[in-house]
Amino acid sequence: MREKVAEALEKVRPFLQRDGGDVELVDVDESGVVKVKLKGACGG
């Protein structure tokens, strides 16, 4: 499950980076809850 989430984040990461942000995968627990950390700030 963690690998699938990481792959999905890699697909959206370029769009976040274009606006000055990023995303970090923090955790995926056994019940399927995904925790991410958003970084940076959007440009607009």
N, C-alpha and C positions, 0 to 999 in steps of 0.2 A: 504494500500500500504506500509506504513512504517513497518508493521509487516513482510511482505513478504521480504522486503529488509533486515531487521534485521536477519531473518532466513537464507537468502543466505549468509550474512556476517559471521554468525556463522559456516557455512560449510567451508568457506575458511580461517577462523581465525587460525586454528591449523597449516596450512601450512605457514602462515606468521610468526607465533610465533616461528616455528622451525628455521626460518632464523633470528630471533632476532627482528622481527617487530610486528606490530599489526595494526588494523584498527578500527576507531571509526565512527559511523554514526552521522553525524552532522545535516542533514536536508533532508527531502523529501518534495518538494513543491507540490502544487495542480496540476501543469502541468506535474509532474512525474520526475522532475530533482532531482537527488540524489547527495548529497554532503557528502563526507567522508574525514576523516583526517587520513593519513598514518603516523604511528609512528615507531620510531626505525630505525635500519639499517640492511640491509641484510648481512649475513655472507660471501657471496661469490659473 
